[in-house]
Every structure is written in C-alpha cells, then in structure tokens.
Amino acid sequence: MATNNKRLEVTEFDFDDVKENLKIFLGAQNEFTDYDFEGSGMSALLDVLAYNTHYLGFNANMLANEMFLDSASLRSSIVSHAKTLGYVPTSSRASKAKIDVTLNTNDISVTMSAGTVFNTTVEDVSYQFSTIEDITKSNIGNTIPFVGVDIYEGTFITTRYTVDSSDIDQRFLITNNRADTTTLTVKVQTSSTDSSSNVFTEATDITQVTTGSNVFFLQEVEAGLFEVYFGDGIIGTALSDNNIVILTYIVSNKTAANGASLFTNAASISSVTDVSVATSEIASAGSEPESLASIKYNAPLDFASQGRCVTSEDYKVFAKKLFPNTQSVQVFGGEAGSFDTSLGVVSTPEYGKVFISIKSTTGNNLTATEKSQLVVDLAPFTVASITPVIVNTQTTKIILQVVFKFDSSKTTKTSAGLSSEILTALKNLNKNSLGQFDGMFRHSKVTGLIDDTDNSITGNITNVTLAHNLEPLLNTSKSYTITFNNKIFNPHDGHNSIAGGVLSSTGFKISGDTTNIMFFDDNGSGVLRLFFIVAGVRVYKDETVGTIDYITGSIVINNINIISISDVDGAASSIIRITVIPDSSDIVPLRNQILEIDFINTTVTGEVDTISTGDSAAGSIYNTTSSYTTPSSY
C-alpha cells in the first residue's frame, strides 16, 4: 500500500524519527516544493518542532508511569498510590535504648519530665537521648528508682497550631523529615484561655472509629514530611476554632547512634543532682525512612492482609511495618517446626504458633525487649488462636576453595588481579542473592559466575565447606545442638575415621585439663570425638563426646564445661567454629537459616592454563584429581 506523504506519521517519538516524518510531510506539500530541509533555516525550525514533540512524548510517558504504583518513580506518586491502599510508609526511626535511673534523694516522689536529656558518644561523636513522656516514681528509702526507662536519640520537639477553619490551607505538619512518628504524641487543648486538653490516638482500624472518637490520622506528604489530620465529626472528633493542636515528637539522626551503651544525665532531674544511670539495653533500631522499593512491595500486601495476620506473607508485611530495621524476614508455621529454648529451632511440630525470624539491618539479633515489643505490636492483628514467637536467625557460613585456570594470552591481568575480580563478583552474589532467607547457594551458578568474570578464565574447581559459629557458655557444663539442615558427606560407615572424618573445629580448653587445647572431629560412624595434638598426632580425650547425624545435618555435643576459647582467624574470639563437608555443593537454607560466604577463610587461587597456552606438559587442574578437606583448625 502506498504511503500518503501528505499525512503526518505520529507513531514515532524519537527525535530523529520525528524530524524525518516532518520533512517527509512538508516535502509532500505544494507550498514547500524544492525546499532544502537540510541546509537552510528550515532545518533549525524542524529541530525545534522535533524537540518539542520529543519532550511532549517523554513527559506524557513519564506522566503515565506515575499513574501506577508499579511504574511510578517519584516518592510523592508512590506514597499517594500507597495511601489509596490504606498504607502509611514508615518514617525515620530514632535509636532507642533502655536505662535504669536512680535519684539519691529524700524527696517523697519525683517526676522525670518528657524531654529529659541523657548524653552519650558513638565513635567519638556526641549524641543526646530524650524521654518522650512524664514518669513519676516514689521514694523507697533515700532513693527513687526509675527502672526500664525508654530513651530515644534526638531532640524532643513540640509544635503548636491554633485551629482556624477560615484558613482553607491550614495543615498540621510535623516539620522535620527526620521525625520518628512512633514517638508522636498528639494533644488538643481547648483554647489559649482553657488549658484542659485531650490526648488523641492514631486511628488504625476505621471500623472502630465513632463520632466521638478522639483519633487522628497520619499521612506522608511532600519532602518526606508527615501530616496529622483529624475527623470530620462523623468519623472521629472534629476540631473547633481556637483549639490548640500540640504535637510532640523526636527528631533523630536515624542510624547514627545505634550501639550507644553508656549514658549520663545532661542536667539535674527535678532538681536532684545526685543521679546514677545504668544501661539495661544498648541503643538499637535507628533506621532510615521506608524506601521506595519497600513501599511498592509492602503496600499491596498490606492491603491484601486487610489489617490481620493470617498467612505467612501477612506476618512478613506487619513485621517489616512494626520493626523498620528489618532487612529480611522469615515466617513459618508450627507445622513446619518449633522452638526449644535449649535446642533452638527444630523440626518437631508445635501447632498453634507462628515463628518469625528477622535479620536486622544492623546484623544483630533482636534484643529481648524488641522481641517482646514486636509480639505486643502484632497482638491486635493476629488470629486469636495463633501465638507469634520471635526466634533468632541462624547464620551458616560457606567457605569456598576456588582454583581457576586462565589463558594468559587473552589478558594482561595477573593471577592476583583476576582473583580480586572473582572475590568482588562473589561479594556481589553474597549481597544480592545470599544473606536473605530462602537465598539458596547454587554451585553451578557460582562456578559459572567465576568463569564469566573475565573472558580469559577457562574453568574452575570450587569446593564448598559449611561452618557454624558456636558461642559456648564458659565455665558451665552444658550441651549444645548445631543444625546445618543439609546432608553431611558420609559415603560409607567409618569414612575417613583415622584422619578425623568430615568435621573439624577451632580450639578451646575444658574443665579438668587446663593444659591441652581441645578440638572436635567425628569417627565417620555418627560419633563426635574430643582430641588434642601431641607432636602432630591426635590424642583422643573422649571418643563419645556427642553425635552427628549425616542425613539431617544435626550435631549434638554432650554436656561439656568449656573454660576458654582459642584465637579464631588470628584474633581473640568468643566463638568456636565448627566446619563440615556437605554431601551436596548446592546448599539450601531451612526455616530461620541464612547463608553467607565467609570471605575471611575463602581462598581464590589462579593458575595459567597450560593447555590453552600450548604447554600441556606442565599439567592442568583438568587432568588431576581434585580433593580437599575442611579448613585446618590447629
């Protein structure tokens, strides 16, 4: 079909295509017969038209993207879409610590006011922590104890607004985008001449809000600020002219003060100068505002959960919402396992419970208080018959022994340079794929990743060892259970018994023998042994110190009194590293287990591929038998 050049093509938006279409269209008009569209002022005019069309097309495309949650890129657009789903993004979070404050005084009672300041330092930088509510305690004999006081890093701010219904643009804003909305308190004073006031609480369930409910609503607005707004007299109490809205909250430095552990009062407390402060829980949980990716992920799931926790995904959404420092979360029902205070997470079912494991952005396990608080926060959303239990993560380390060959004629890089690039690729893998619940270690993908690091690499052999860090309770006779949740290599009964089986450990000393450094190994038949070294020879102290289940990957150490621990990786340590050879090089995490590569003990060694370079007589990793053992522990 012939093209009608007198009709402008509008299907293209690229600059060059638009300009070409304009030239074809104008060239077909009688008014522009024999015009030179390339070497005249007309070319500049066509550039302007093409640019204008391109800009309009681009802007229309971006505008269309912002209309949908999945494709939106502006925070304002994403937050707006989340609001239609009833989702409020989490604000910055202040580091929170718990302290015990003792006032040495004969006063009958003392009130520690909201905004009382305590000072601390983290890495030589000073920070202040504040209380957010008034606390009153009585004398118990020359002292007034304040036990378990929550303090938050940052400045305690009070913002006041006088309600004026004639101001149609009036808004009640939290004026700093570093404010922690969990510390927000909202009071409404009757007027400047009437100091009586009511405390308003945040509405979380619209079905429970009545005409007289003293509630407020919260939403994120421009520039990462949050706005407080109130009911209309039908859903929630409406405000009246001359009411005074009083907002108090903490403006923090987010993550900066995490880890603060020593606190001192900045001034006298209620005129008492003799004050002692003890830390019961170090500062933690400071975090950045919720990221755009997190909002996009959580908002639809939060809407789907409809304000209740039923499925595992529901619990994951609420765990992230209630504990913003969550990097990754795993949830499993009691039918898939349970938690034993002495054994940890085990496969034995315990119905009626749901187990939640959280990897925090700080890398630390949740404190006892954080666990208890999360359970309390989850209570309004859980099904009555289900009890949530917060369990620690179990990190299993993967130690790699990589030997690669490379064609020196295809690169100017040295073996060390290629090794460094491989380590960087492995670190990216560890960051992006591992280090999360359900992050599986696929051996074939790792070897392929190594081969693809540089086109000069011709192949590699990568062996895998698993490690677990055991932190024993010193000077106490105690048993320990270690679960790798993957089969351990044991091709036949008694495998490698003389050389120590497939299990090894770093050193430690036990009660009753303060001279010899002890180690663990196995006899290849499911029995754990305890030995020390004399002149390079293993001397067994106890040949039945525990058991090893090669099928389940479970290791049980019988009661043992460990009194000290040897250095690990050349430094003083509080842990004993237990290593085993897995039956498969593909490692799959289970329940609360997370896999991470141990880069301290991982080795990457490169050699010139003599076959590729023509010197086949020199040998190759491909015509030799590859073998390895667990990393030496002594």
Buried (B, 14 or more C-beta within 10 A) or exposed (E): EEEEBEEEBEEBBEBEBBBBBBBBBBEBEEEEEEEEBEEEEBEEEBEEBBEEBBEEBEEEEEEEBBEEBEEBEEBBBBBBBBBEBEBBBBBBBBBBBBBBBBBEBEEEEBEBBBBBBBBBBBEEEEBBBBBBEEBEBEBEEEBBBBEEBBBBBBBBBEBEBBBEEEEEEEEBBBEBBBBBBBBBBBBBBBBEEEEEEEEBEBBBEEEEBEEEBBBBBBBBBEEBBBBBEBBEEEBBBBBEEBBBBBBBBBBBBBBBBBBBEEBEBEEEBBEBEEBEBEBEBBBBBBBBBBEBEBBBBBBBBBBEBEBEBBBBEBBBBBBBBBBBBBBBBBBBBBEBBBBEEEBBBBEEEBEEBBBBBBBBBBEBBBBEBBBEBBBEBBEEBBEEEBBBBBBBBBBBBBBBBBBBBBBBEBBEBEBEEBBEBBBEBBEEBBEEBBBBBEBEBBBEEBBEBBBEBBEBBBBBBBBBBBBBBBEBEBEEEBEBBBBBBBBBBBEEEEBBBEEBBBBBBBBBBBEEEEEBBBBBBBBBBBBBBBBBBEEEEBEEBBEEBBBBBBEBBBBBBBEBBBBEBBEBEEEEBEBBBBBBBBBEBBBBBBBBBBBBBBBEBBEBEBBBBBBBBEEEEEEBBEEEEEEEBBBEBB
